[in-house]
Amino acid sequence: MHVYNKNLARITVPFVGGKLIGKFAVKNARKDYKKNIKPPFSPPGYIFPKVWPVLYASMGIAYTIAKNTKYRKMTKNITISHYTQLGLNYLWSLLYFKYKLRGLALIESYVLLLAVIAMSINFYKTNKFSGIIMIPYIMWSVFASYLTTGNWILNKDNPDYL
């Protein structure tokens, strides 16, 4: 039962953190998102709350698979890279939506992207499937950095944006 509880916790932590960040930082995000000039290929605002649960599930599942592998040499790297990217993931929402530090959020989005790639590589080295599960998250992180960059470029002179 102990292993079951650990695995359940590993899978649910990204959801719980995402939900808390959503309540604390992102509650007015849709209104904010509608006001800004958006770069090409920007999805409608209702897409984000549909995508994130899937990505959080993939993070938790991949982390659980990687942690349960018999190849224990990478365990510390797996844990550090997982929680680093998860912390950066939550931090982006706080910077961008809660505190409107959009320039800092832009820089942080690329740091987050690098952390997601590093985590995915660590997962892949431990268990190929857990690394492959992270491909959609890598792609979304690239897209999110593009959106953050585009929004910054298009809106940086708007005092309501900053």
Backbone as a printed PyTorch tensor [residue, N CA C, xyz], in Angstrom:
tensor([[[  0.8120,  -1.2000,   0.0000],
         [  0.0000,   0.0000,   0.0000],
         [  0.8580,   1.2670,   0.0000]],

        [[  2.0190,   1.1960,   0.6420],
         [  2.9220,   2.3370,   0.7230],
         [  3.3730,   2.7840,  -0.6680]],

        [[  3.7550,   1.8620,  -1.5320],
         [  4.1790,   2.1840,  -2.8960],
         [  3.0170,   2.7850,  -3.6810]],

        [[  1.8330,   2.2380,  -3.4790],
         [  0.6440,   2.7620,  -4.1490],
         [  0.4240,   4.2290,  -3.7730]],

        [[  0.5280,   4.5540,  -2.4990],
         [  0.3330,   5.9350,  -2.0420],
         [  1.3870,   6.8700,  -2.6150]],

        [[  2.6350,   6.4230,  -2.6790],
         [  3.6950,   7.2470,  -3.2650],
         [  3.4100,   7.5050,  -4.7420]],

        [[  3.0170,   6.4680,  -5.4550],
         [  2.7280,   6.6240,  -6.8800],
         [  1.5330,   7.5410,  -7.1120]],

        [[  0.5180,   7.3900,  -6.3000],
         [ -0.6490,   8.2580,  -6.4140],
         [ -0.2640,   9.7110,  -6.1460]],

        [[  0.5580,   9.9290,  -5.1410],
         [  1.0250,  11.2880,  -4.8310],
         [  1.8390,  11.8580,  -5.9880]],

        [[  2.7130,  11.0590,  -6.5670],
         [  3.5400,  11.5320,  -7.6840],
         [  2.6870,  11.9480,  -8.8730]],

        [[  1.6080,  11.2380,  -9.0890],
         [  0.7260,  11.5500, -10.2200],
         [ -0.1300,  12.7730,  -9.9290]],

        [[ -0.5740,  12.9270,  -8.6740],
         [ -1.5140,  14.0090,  -8.3640],
         [ -0.8570,  15.3450,  -8.0160]],

        [[  0.3990,  15.3470,  -7.6040],
         [  1.0540,  16.6080,  -7.2240],
         [  0.9770,  17.6610,  -8.3390]],

        [[  1.2820,  17.3310,  -9.5930],
         [  1.1640,  18.3630, -10.6340],
         [ -0.2540,  18.9330, -10.7550]],

        [[ -1.2830,  18.0720, -10.6360],
         [ -2.6730,  18.5420, -10.6930],
         [ -2.9950,  19.4970,  -9.5480]],

        [[ -2.6400,  19.0850,  -8.3450],
         [ -2.9470,  19.8910,  -7.1600],
         [ -2.2470,  21.2410,  -7.2500]],

        [[ -0.9670,  21.2290,  -7.5900],
         [ -0.2390,  22.4910,  -7.7480],
         [ -0.8400,  23.3560,  -8.8400]],

        [[ -1.1840,  22.7400,  -9.9600],
         [ -1.8020,  23.4800, -11.0590],
         [ -3.1360,  24.0880, -10.6590]],

        [[ -3.9090,  23.3450,  -9.8940],
         [ -5.2080,  23.8390,  -9.4250],
         [ -5.0200,  25.0270,  -8.4800]],

        [[ -4.0530,  24.9100,  -7.5670],
         [ -3.7810,  26.0120,  -6.6370],
         [ -3.2940,  27.2570,  -7.3690]],

        [[ -2.4040,  27.0700,  -8.3150],
         [ -1.9140,  28.2050,  -9.1110],
         [ -3.0700,  28.8220,  -9.8910]],

        [[ -3.9250,  27.9690, -10.4270],
         [ -5.0920,  28.4650, -11.1520],
         [ -5.9820,  29.3360, -10.2850]],

        [[ -6.2060,  28.9200,  -9.0660],
         [ -7.0510,  29.6960,  -8.1350],
         [ -6.3560,  30.9770,  -7.6980]],

        [[ -5.0440,  30.8840,  -7.4720],
         [ -4.2990,  32.0080,  -6.9060],
         [ -3.8460,  33.0180,  -7.9630]],

        [[ -3.4100,  32.5360,  -9.1110],
         [ -2.7390,  33.4240, -10.0710],
         [ -3.4820,  33.6370, -11.3750]],

        [[ -4.2540,  32.6770, -11.7980],
         [ -4.7650,  32.6950, -13.1710],
         [ -6.2630,  32.9970, -13.2260]],

        [[ -6.8610,  33.3890, -12.1250],
         [ -8.3130,  33.5380, -12.0990],
         [ -8.8480,  34.5620, -13.1000]],

        [[ -8.1040,  35.6030, -13.4230],
         [ -8.5640,  36.6020, -14.3960],
         [ -7.8390,  36.4850, -15.7310]],

        [[ -7.2370,  35.3420, -15.9780],
         [ -6.4010,  35.1790, -17.1660],
         [ -7.1900,  35.3290, -18.4620]],

        [[ -8.3960,  34.8150, -18.5150],
         [ -9.1660,  34.9010, -19.7710],
         [ -9.4670,  36.3420, -20.1520]],

        [[ -9.8650,  37.1480, -19.1660],
         [-10.1250,  38.5640, -19.4470],
         [ -8.8520,  39.2440, -19.9120]],

        [[ -7.7730,  38.9600, -19.2180],
         [ -6.4710,  39.5200, -19.5410],
         [ -6.0600,  39.0950, -20.9560]],

        [[ -6.2310,  37.8280, -21.2560],
         [ -5.8350,  37.2580, -22.5420],
         [ -6.6090,  37.9090, -23.6940]],

        [[ -7.8910,  38.1770, -23.4900],
         [ -8.7300,  38.7810, -24.5350],
         [ -8.2940,  40.2010, -24.8700]],

        [[ -7.7680,  40.9290, -23.8720],
         [ -7.3870,  42.3340, -24.0650],
         [ -6.1220,  42.5010, -24.9000]],

        [[ -5.2660,  41.5030, -24.9020],
         [ -3.9580,  41.6470, -25.5380],
         [ -3.9950,  41.3400, -27.0310]],

        [[ -3.0740,  41.9650, -27.7430],
         [ -2.8490,  41.6100, -29.1470],
         [ -2.1060,  40.2760, -29.1170]],

        [[ -2.5860,  39.3490, -29.9010],
         [ -2.0030,  38.0060, -29.8690],
         [ -1.2290,  37.7010, -31.1390]],

        [[ -0.1470,  36.9340, -31.0060],
         [  0.6160,  36.5300, -32.1920],
         [ -0.1650,  35.5040, -33.0110]],

        [[  0.2330,  35.3030, -34.2600],
         [ -0.4330,  34.2810, -35.0810],
         [ -0.4010,  32.9150, -34.3950]],

        [[ -1.4300,  32.1440, -34.6350],
         [ -1.5890,  30.7740, -34.1160],
         [ -1.9250,  30.7320, -32.6270]],

        [[ -2.2890,  31.8740, -32.0470],
         [ -2.7030,  31.8720, -30.6430],
         [ -4.0390,  31.1500, -30.5220]],

        [[ -4.1180,  30.1870, -29.6240],
         [ -5.3860,  29.4670, -29.4620],
         [ -6.3940,  30.3140, -28.6960]],

        [[ -7.6700,  29.9860, -28.8130],
         [ -8.6570,  30.6900, -27.9890],
         [ -8.4040,  30.3640, -26.5100]],

        [[ -8.7940,  31.2590, -25.6330],
         [ -8.5160,  31.1290, -24.2100],
         [ -9.0480,  29.8560, -23.5730]],

        [[-10.1490,  29.3200, -24.0940],
         [-10.7320,  28.1210, -23.4760],
         [ -9.8820,  26.8680, -23.6870]],

        [[ -8.8960,  26.9300, -24.5610],
         [ -8.0330,  25.7680, -24.8330],
         [ -7.0980,  25.4730, -23.6520]],

        [[ -6.5860,  26.5030, -23.0230],
         [ -5.5750,  26.3250, -21.9810],
         [ -6.0430,  25.4300, -20.8220]],

        [[ -7.2560,  25.6480, -20.2780],
         [ -7.6780,  24.7640, -19.1840],
         [ -7.9900,  23.3350, -19.6410]],

        [[ -8.0470,  23.1140, -20.9200],
         [ -8.2290,  21.7510, -21.4350],
         [ -6.8780,  21.0490, -21.6380]],

        [[ -5.8860,  21.8100, -22.0430],
         [ -4.5600,  21.2470, -22.3180],
         [ -3.8110,  20.9180, -21.0260]],

        [[ -3.8680,  21.8330, -20.0430],
         [ -3.0320,  21.6630, -18.8600],
         [ -3.3060,  20.4010, -18.0450]],

        [[ -4.5400,  19.9840, -17.8440],
         [ -4.7300,  18.7210, -17.1130],
         [ -4.0730,  17.5260, -17.8080]],

        [[ -4.1080,  17.5110, -19.1330],
         [ -3.4600,  16.4250, -19.8780],
         [ -1.9510,  16.4790, -19.6750]],

        [[ -1.3850,  17.6720, -19.7420],
         [  0.0550,  17.8140, -19.5440],
         [  0.4540,  17.4730, -18.1080]],

        [[ -0.3340,  17.9190, -17.1340],
         [ -0.0360,  17.5720, -15.7430],
         [ -0.1260,  16.0700, -15.5260]],

        [[ -1.1070,  15.4310, -16.1500],
         [ -1.2170,  13.9630, -16.0360],
         [  0.0180,  13.2950, -16.6250]],

        [[  0.4460,  13.7620, -17.7910],
         [  1.6270,  13.1480, -18.4210],
         [  2.8720,  13.3510, -17.5660]],

        [[  3.0090,  14.5190, -16.9340],
         [  4.1520,  14.7600, -16.0380],
         [  4.1550,  13.7760, -14.8870]],

        [[  3.0110,  13.6560, -14.2420],
         [  2.9090,  12.7790, -13.0840],
         [  3.1220,  11.3150, -13.4400]],

        [[  2.5450,  10.8790, -14.5430],
         [  2.6960,   9.4840, -14.9760],
         [  4.1390,   9.2040, -15.3730]],

        [[  4.7220,  10.0940, -16.1550],
         [  6.1110,   9.8910, -16.5880],
         [  7.0610,   9.8800, -15.3940]],

        [[  6.8290,  10.7800, -14.4470],
         [  7.6710,  10.8240, -13.2450],
         [  7.5370,   9.5230, -12.4530]],

        [[  6.3360,   9.0490, -12.3120],
         [  6.1000,   7.8000, -11.5810],
         [  6.7900,   6.6250, -12.2630]],

        [[  6.6750,   6.5520, -13.5700],
         [  7.3370,   5.4680, -14.3110],
         [  8.8520,   5.5600, -14.1310]],

        [[  9.3820,   6.7640, -14.2860],
         [ 10.8330,   6.9440, -14.1660],
         [ 11.3190,   6.6080, -12.7540]],

        [[ 10.5680,   7.0130, -11.7450],
         [ 10.9640,   6.7340, -10.3570],
         [ 10.8970,   5.2450, -10.0320]],

        [[ 10.0160,   4.5160, -10.7010],
         [  9.8310,   3.0960, -10.4080],
         [ 10.7170,   2.1870, -11.2470]],

        [[ 11.5860,   2.7580, -12.0240],
         [ 12.4750,   1.9320, -12.8310],
         [ 13.5080,   1.2450, -11.9390]],

        [[ 14.0420,   0.1740, -12.4240],
         [ 15.0700,  -0.5540, -11.6680],
         [ 16.4280,   0.1440, -11.7610]],

        [[ 16.5600,   1.0660, -12.7120],
         [ 17.8150,   1.7750, -12.9130],
         [ 17.8580,   2.9550, -11.9440]],

        [[ 18.3870,   2.7660, -10.7800],
         [ 18.3360,   3.7310,  -9.6870],
         [ 19.4080,   4.8170,  -9.7420]],

        [[ 20.3760,   4.6920, -10.6420],
         [ 21.4760,   5.6590, -10.7040],
         [ 20.9600,   7.0860, -10.9550]],

        [[ 19.8820,   7.2060, -11.6790],
         [ 19.3590,   8.5150, -12.0800],
         [ 18.2840,   9.0600, -11.1360]],

        [[ 17.9600,   8.3620, -10.0590],
         [ 16.8290,   8.7420,  -9.2100],
         [ 16.9050,  10.1840,  -8.7270]],

        [[ 18.0580,  10.6150,  -8.2500],
         [ 18.1910,  11.9870,  -7.7450],
         [ 17.9910,  12.9980,  -8.8770]],

        [[ 18.5990,  12.7400, -10.0440],
         [ 18.4330,  13.6360, -11.1900],
         [ 16.9780,  13.7170, -11.6330]],

        [[ 16.2990,  12.5870, -11.5920],
         [ 14.8840,  12.5550, -11.9860],
         [ 14.0620,  13.4500, -11.0600]],

        [[ 14.2600,  13.2840,  -9.7730],
         [ 13.4880,  14.0580,  -8.7930],
         [ 13.8030,  15.5480,  -8.9050]],

        [[ 15.0730,  15.8860,  -8.9590],
         [ 15.4580,  17.2990,  -9.0570],
         [ 14.9180,  17.9260, -10.3400]],

        [[ 15.0970,  17.2470, -11.4690],
         [ 14.6420,  17.8430, -12.7350],
         [ 13.1190,  17.9430, -12.7880]],

        [[ 12.4210,  16.9610, -12.2330],
         [ 10.9500,  17.0080, -12.2410],
         [ 10.4360,  18.1860, -11.4150]],

        [[ 10.9170,  18.3060, -10.1870],
         [ 10.4020,  19.3730,  -9.3210],
         [ 10.9220,  20.7540,  -9.7150]],

        [[ 12.0790,  20.8130, -10.3540],
         [ 12.5710,  22.0970, -10.8690],
         [ 11.6510,  22.6050, -11.9710]],

        [[ 11.3630,  21.7530, -12.9480],
         [ 10.4960,  22.2100, -14.0400],
         [  9.0890,  22.4950, -13.5310]],

        [[  8.6110,  21.7080, -12.5730],
         [  7.2640,  21.9340, -12.0400],
         [  7.2040,  23.2730, -11.3040]],

        [[  8.2330,  23.5690, -10.5140],
         [  8.2940,  24.8630,  -9.8370],
         [  8.3600,  26.0240, -10.8260]],

        [[  9.1660,  25.8680, -11.8680],
         [  9.2550,  26.9030, -12.9050],
         [  7.9260,  27.0450, -13.6530]],

        [[  7.2490,  25.9390, -13.8580],
         [  5.9420,  25.9480, -14.5090],
         [  4.9670,  26.8090, -13.6990]],

        [[  4.9110,  26.5620, -12.4030],
         [  4.0160,  27.3430, -11.5480],
         [  4.4640,  28.8060, -11.4670]],

        [[  5.7750,  29.0210, -11.4030],
         [  6.3100,  30.3770, -11.3070],
         [  5.9190,  31.2210, -12.5110]],

        [[  5.9150,  30.6310, -13.6990],
         [  5.5570,  31.3930, -14.8940],
         [  4.1670,  32.0100, -14.7350]],

        [[  3.2160,  31.2250, -14.2570],
         [  1.8430,  31.7360, -14.0900],
         [  1.7960,  32.8920, -13.1000]],

        [[  2.5530,  32.7660, -12.0280],
         [  2.5960,  33.8530, -11.0490],
         [  3.1980,  35.1170, -11.6650]],

        [[  4.3230,  34.9610, -12.3430],
         [  4.9800,  36.1180, -12.9540],
         [  4.0900,  36.7720, -14.0010]],

        [[  3.5150,  35.9650, -14.8710],
         [  2.7750,  36.4920, -16.0140],
         [  1.4090,  37.0270, -15.6200]],

        [[  0.6470,  36.2450, -14.8760],
         [ -0.7340,  36.6280, -14.5980],
         [ -0.9080,  37.3730, -13.2700]],

        [[ -0.3400,  36.8720, -12.2160],
         [ -0.5550,  37.4640, -10.8900],
         [  0.1700,  38.8060, -10.7520]],

        [[  1.4710,  38.8100, -11.0760],
         [  2.2820,  40.0040, -10.8580],
         [  2.5170,  40.8350, -12.1110]],

        [[  2.0970,  40.3220, -13.2570],
         [  2.2360,  41.0070, -14.5490],
         [  3.6680,  41.4550, -14.8220]],

        [[  4.6090,  40.6100, -14.4240],
         [  6.0290,  40.8310, -14.7260],
         [  6.3160,  40.1020, -16.0340]],

        [[  5.7650,  40.6370, -17.0950],
         [  5.7240,  39.9270, -18.3690],
         [  7.1060,  39.7600, -18.9930]],

        [[  7.9720,  40.7360, -18.8500],
         [  9.3320,  40.6000, -19.3650],
         [ 10.0910,  39.4960, -18.6440]],

        [[  9.9460,  39.4580, -17.3420],
         [ 10.5780,  38.4020, -16.5520],
         [  9.9650,  37.0380, -16.8860]],

        [[  8.6510,  37.0040, -17.0960],
         [  7.9810,  35.7620, -17.4850],
         [  8.4850,  35.2770, -18.8440]],

        [[  8.8060,  36.2070, -19.7300],
         [  9.3580,  35.8440, -21.0400],
         [ 10.6840,  35.1090, -20.8690]],

        [[ 11.5720,  35.6820, -20.0940],
         [ 12.8780,  35.0390, -19.8410],
         [ 12.6630,  33.6870, -19.1530]],

        [[ 11.7870,  33.6860, -18.1600],
         [ 11.5200,  32.4730, -17.3950],
         [ 10.9420,  31.3690, -18.2830]],

        [[ 10.1810,  31.7380, -19.3160],
         [  9.5960,  30.7160, -20.1990],
         [ 10.6810,  29.9150, -20.9230]],

        [[ 11.7870,  30.5640, -21.2450],
         [ 12.8840,  29.8470, -21.9100],
         [ 13.6920,  29.0090, -20.9100]],

        [[ 13.8090,  29.5020, -19.6880],
         [ 14.4500,  28.7060, -18.6380],
         [ 13.5890,  27.4610, -18.3780]],

        [[ 12.2760,  27.6580, -18.3200],
         [ 11.3550,  26.5360, -18.1410],
         [ 11.4830,  25.5400, -19.2900]],

        [[ 11.5450,  26.0240, -20.5030],
         [ 11.6980,  25.1360, -21.6650],
         [ 12.9560,  24.2750, -21.5280]],

        [[ 14.0540,  24.8880, -21.1550],
         [ 15.2970,  24.1260, -20.9530],
         [ 15.1410,  23.1030, -19.8320]],

        [[ 14.4360,  23.4790, -18.7740],
         [ 14.2120,  22.5470, -17.6560],
         [ 13.3270,  21.3760, -18.0870]],

        [[ 12.3360,  21.6430, -18.9140],
         [ 11.4550,  20.5730, -19.4170],
         [ 12.2580,  19.6200, -20.2970]],

        [[ 13.1060,  20.1550, -21.1460],
         [ 13.9430,  19.3110, -22.0070],
         [ 14.8990,  18.4760, -21.1600]],

        [[ 15.5350,  19.1000, -20.1720],
         [ 16.4620,  18.3640, -19.2980],
         [ 15.7380,  17.2510, -18.5480]],

        [[ 14.5600,  17.5520, -18.0230],
         [ 13.7790,  16.5360, -17.3210],
         [ 13.4280,  15.3890, -18.2630]],

        [[ 12.9900,  15.7250, -19.4450],
         [ 12.5860,  14.7010, -20.4170],
         [ 13.7630,  13.8050, -20.7930]],

        [[ 14.9300,  14.3900, -20.9340],
         [ 16.1410,  13.6020, -21.2270],
         [ 16.4530,  12.6700, -20.0610]],

        [[ 16.3690,  13.1910, -18.8420],
         [ 16.5940,  12.3410, -17.6650],
         [ 15.5940,  11.1950, -17.6090]],

        [[ 14.3410,  11.5060, -17.8870],
         [ 13.3190,  10.4570, -17.9010],
         [ 13.6540,   9.4190, -18.9810]],

        [[ 13.9960,   9.8920, -20.1580],
         [ 14.2880,   8.9920, -21.2830],
         [ 15.4670,   8.0730, -20.9710]],

        [[ 16.4910,   8.6220, -20.3400],
         [ 17.6640,   7.8160, -19.9810],
         [ 17.3010,   6.7040, -18.9950]],

        [[ 16.3120,   6.9580, -18.1820],
         [ 15.8920,   5.9990, -17.1690],
         [ 14.8860,   4.9990, -17.7300]],

        [[ 13.9210,   5.5130, -18.4870],
         [ 12.8730,   4.6850, -19.0600],
         [ 12.4050,   5.3850, -20.3270]],

        [[ 12.6610,   4.7940, -21.4610],
         [ 12.3560,   5.4480, -22.7380],
         [ 10.9050,   5.9170, -22.8220]],

        [[  9.9880,   5.0960, -22.3640],
         [  8.5700,   5.4550, -22.4390],
         [  8.2680,   6.7210, -21.6290]],

        [[  8.8560,   6.8420, -20.4380],
         [  8.5940,   8.0330, -19.6250],
         [  9.1350,   9.2920, -20.3070]],

        [[ 10.2190,   9.1660, -21.0560],
         [ 10.7300,  10.3060, -21.8210],
         [  9.8520,  10.6390, -23.0110]],

        [[  9.3650,   9.6180, -23.6800],
         [  8.5060,   9.8200, -24.8600],
         [  7.1850,  10.4860, -24.4610]],

        [[  6.6650,  10.1300, -23.2970],
         [  5.4190,  10.7490, -22.8160],
         [  5.5690,  12.2630, -22.7020]],

        [[  6.7840,  12.7460, -22.5240],
         [  7.0270,  14.1750, -22.3210],
         [  7.0810,  14.9750, -23.6270]],

        [[  7.0630,  14.3120, -24.7620],
         [  7.1490,  15.0340, -26.0400],
         [  6.0370,  16.0770, -26.1930]],

        [[  4.7710,  15.7710, -25.8900],
         [  3.7540,  16.8320, -25.9940],
         [  4.0310,  18.0290, -25.0710]],

        [[  4.5780,  17.7620, -23.8930],
         [  4.8990,  18.8530, -22.9670],
         [  6.0440,  19.6960, -23.5070]],

        [[  7.0320,  19.0640, -24.1040],
         [  8.1160,  19.8150, -24.7440],
         [  7.5400,  20.6980, -25.8510]],

        [[  6.6940,  20.1090, -26.6810],
         [  6.0980,  20.8640, -27.7910],
         [  5.2530,  22.0330, -27.2700]],

        [[  4.4750,  21.7790, -26.2170],
         [  3.6570,  22.8470, -25.6440],
         [  4.5500,  23.9330, -25.0490]],

        [[  5.6510,  23.5540, -24.4340],
         [  6.5710,  24.5340, -23.8460],
         [  7.2130,  25.4050, -24.9220]],

        [[  7.5450,  24.8070, -26.0520],
         [  8.0570,  25.5850, -27.1910],
         [  6.9810,  26.5770, -27.6480]],

        [[  5.7680,  26.0740, -27.7970],
         [  4.6440,  26.9080, -28.2260],
         [  4.3700,  28.0140, -27.2090]],

        [[  4.4150,  27.6860, -25.9210],
         [  4.1750,  28.6780, -24.8700],
         [  5.2460,  29.7700, -24.8810]],

        [[  6.4880,  29.3850, -25.1300],
         [  7.5510,  30.3920, -25.2250],
         [  7.3370,  31.2910, -26.4400]],

        [[  6.8880,  30.6940, -27.5370],
         [  6.5420,  31.4790, -28.7290],
         [  5.4290,  32.4660, -28.3940]],

        [[  4.3660,  31.9850, -27.7300],
         [  3.2470,  32.8600, -27.3810],
         [  3.6830,  33.9730, -26.4330]],

        [[  4.4890,  33.6320, -25.4510],
         [  4.9720,  34.6340, -24.4980],
         [  5.8140,  35.6810, -25.2170]],

        [[  6.6750,  35.2320, -26.1140],
         [  7.5090,  36.1540, -26.8940],
         [  6.6400,  37.0470, -27.7750]],

        [[  5.7020,  36.4340, -28.4940],
         [  4.8190,  37.1970, -29.3710],
         [  3.9870,  38.2080, -28.6050]],

        [[  3.4390,  37.7890, -27.4800],
         [  2.6460,  38.7100, -26.6650],
         [  3.4920,  39.8640, -26.1490]],

        [[  4.7070,  39.5600, -25.7490],
         [  5.6020,  40.6130, -25.2610],
         [  5.8960,  41.6220, -26.3780]],

        [[  6.2710,  41.1290, -27.5340],
         [  6.6180,  42.0140, -28.6460],
         [  5.4220,  42.8760, -29.0580]],

        [[  4.2480,  42.2730, -29.1280],
         [  3.0620,  42.9790, -29.6060],
         [  2.4290,  43.9060, -28.5670]],

        [[  2.6920,  43.6790, -27.2980],
         [  1.9860,  44.4200, -26.2490],
         [  2.8760,  45.2000, -25.2890]],

        [[  4.1790,  45.1160, -25.4410],
         [  5.0880,  45.7050, -24.4470],
         [  4.9340,  47.2170, -24.2800]],

        [[  4.4130,  47.9040, -25.2980],
         [  4.2350,  49.3510, -25.1970],
         [  2.8650,  49.7430, -24.6310]],

        [[  2.0340,  48.7430, -24.3700],
         [  0.7150,  48.9740, -23.7960],
         [  0.8400,  48.9830, -22.2670]],

        [[  0.5530,  50.1110, -21.6080],
         [  0.7280,  50.1670, -20.1530],
         [ -0.1670,  49.1780, -19.3940]],

        [[ -1.2850,  48.7760, -19.9780],
         [ -2.1560,  47.7880, -19.3290],
         [ -1.5640,  46.3880, -19.3760]],

        [[ -0.6560,  46.1610, -20.3140],
         [ -0.0420,  44.8450, -20.4500],
         [  0.9920,  44.5870, -19.3700]],

        [[  1.7590,  45.5980, -19.0340],
         [  2.8290,  45.4430, -18.0520],
         [  2.3200,  45.4840, -16.6340]]])
